[in-house]
Amino acid sequence: MPVNIAVIGSFVTDFIFKTPRRPVKGETVVGSGFDMAMGGKGANQAVMAAHLGAHVSMIGRVGKDNFGDMQIENMKRAGVSTDFIVRDPDLGTGAGGIVVDADGDNSIVFVPNANGKVCREDVDAATAAIESCDTLLVQLELPFKVNGYAIKKAHKLGKRVILDPAPACVLEDYFYEYSSIMTPNETEAAILTGVKVVDPETAEQAARMIAKKGCETVIITMGGNGVFVLDCGQGLYVPPVPVNAVDTTAAGDAFTGSLAVFLGQGKPMGEAVKLAGIAGALCATRMGAQPSLPTRTQFEAFLASNS
């Protein structure tokens, strides 16, 4: 039986600008490349999970525009169910401007558009998907109260909830209590706790602060510095996977989407995190959001060549 995952989240058409360095205030920098790709944290996580063989249902909104058509077709090609995607009649599909520097680090401007119209009625219309899933994936690119409503609904149904708290903001207490797993990166963990995360020790400090608010498992991703896991009070540091990173866009989404699959397959937390770390690292070796998400074949080839 395949792993069943429901994702409530955003759709974003990414406009990607590659530059030697990111511009400072008032500066124009001549870029070295441009691309357009399908993105959005929710959509990215859905595609990643589908790439690894999960049955995935996506819940969200796109516009009645060409970019919305492209998003829907992209979901279908990846094998993601589009039954619960609403075509918004008034607003266009979400858009993002991404500047990627020579080190592969990025800065992003996100315009929600139709993502900002996702409502409780959309969540209720997707009740069947949430009832049948093993895990609900949630991020913070949709309206805050809608995310909270979805988390409460899934928690009440006894589902595992993985919250990727990005973009980071102050969370109400129930977000911690009803999320089974939280997966902030070092920047988001710092915003949530006030602790500057720079190494495993500071990551553990931040993770324990988050766990005290009710979250059973906290996983702090630190890019090239690895991952720190706090699971039921027990800490574990997972070293980084050495790759030639060219663009970190969607690497966190690759991690979270694949983590849901590996946990759904019954793998222990430590093993699931290590495998998800590989998916995130492979994602960083290519440009773009969804185009960089590793396929199952690419993932298994990496495992075979590094066994």
Residue, then its C-alpha position, 0 to 999 in steps of 0.5 A: m500500500p502506498v503512503n497517503i499524504a495530503v498537502i495544504g499549501s501554496f502554488v507559486t510560479d517562480f521567476i529565477f534570476k541568477t547573479p554573481r551576487r545579490p544586489v544591495k539597496g538601490e543597486t542594479v546587478v547584471g545577471s548571468g541567467f534566467d528561468m521560470a519554474m513551478g514552485g510554492k512550498g506546498a506544491n514543492q512538497a507534494v511533488m517531492a512526496a509523489h516522486l518517491g511513490a506516495h499517493v498525494s492530494m494537494i489542497g490549495r488555489v491557483g488563478k484562472d490564468n495560464f500560470g494556473d493551467m501550468q500548475i495543474e498540468n504540472m501536478k498531474r504529470a507528477g502524479v499528484s491528485t488535483d481534485f481539491i485545487v480551486r481555480d480562483p476567479d478573481l486573483g491570479t496564481g501566486a508568483g515569486g521572484i528568486v535571486v540566486d547568487a554564485d554560492g547558491d544562496n537565494s533571496i525570494v519575494f513572494v506575492p500570494n495572489a490566489n493563495g491568499k484566498v484559501c479558506r476554511e471551506d476549501v479545507d472542509a471540501a478536502t475532508a476526504a483527502i485529510e481523512s484518508c491520509d497518513t500525514l498532513l503537510v502544512q506550511l505558512e504561505l497560506p492565510f494564518k487562520v486557515n493553516g491553523y484550522a487545517i492543523k486542528k482538523a487533522h489533529k482531531l482526526g488523529k493524523r500526523v501533522i508536519l508543520d514547516p514554519a516558513p515564512a516564519c512568524v509568531l505562532e499561537d500555542y495550538f500550532y505547537e500542540y497540534s503539530s506532530i513534527m516541526t521542521p524549521n531551518e536555522t533562520e526560522a528557528a531563530i525567529l521562533t525562539g530568539v536563539k541564533v542557530v549556528d551549530p548543533e548546540t544552538a540548534e538543540q537549545a532552540a529545538r528544546m524551547i520549541a518542544k516545551k511548547g508542545c511539539e513532540t518532534v523538532i527537526i532543525t535543518m541547517g543547510g551545509n551544517g547538517v540537521f539537528v533532531l529532537d525526538c521525544g526529548q532525545g537529541l540527534y545530530v545528522p551531518p550534512v550530505p556533501v554535494n556541490a550546491v548551486d541553488t538551495t531553492a526548495a531544498g527544505d521542501a524536498f526534505t519535508g516532503s520526503l520525510a513524510v514519505f519515509l515516516g509513512q513507510g515506517k522508518p525510524m525517525g533517525e533513518a527517515v531524517k538521514l534519507a530526507g537529508i539526502a533528498g534535500a542535498l540532491c535538490a540543491t545541486r540543480m537550479g529551480a524549485q520543482p525542476s530540482l526535486p530528485t526523482r525516485t530513480q535519481f534518489e536511489a542511484f545516489l544511494a547505490s553509488n554511496s553505499 
